[in-house]
Amino acid sequence: MATKTPMEILRSHQTELREAGVKSLKLFGSMVRGEAGPESDIDILVEFSRPIGLLAFVGLKHRLAELLGRPVDLVTPEALKSPLRDGILNEANNANQGLEV
């Protein structure tokens, strides 16, 4: 049986993610570049449909790690700082690894 990709797993939980206030999720980093190893985390750029608090953000990060079976590095576009910001946004937007919830 084929293993599901991270995006397939996330798509199967769209309702739960929407209820958590997620507007979109986009993968970036080693996973989309095909450089991820068995111990690699999954880098996810998240946008929210409404403001959420720190506890909800951390809870979402843990839930995503649970769903994906790997550690997750969760970041919002606003939290990205130069000089990495433009590269991360370009990679996330061009990787075709996104989910609009």
Secondary structure, DSSP 8 states (H G I E B T S, - for coil): -----HHHHHHTTHHHHHHTTEEEEEEESHHHHT---TT--EEEEEEESS---HHHHHHHHHHHHHHHTS-EEEE-GGG--TTHHHHHHHHHHHSS-EEE-
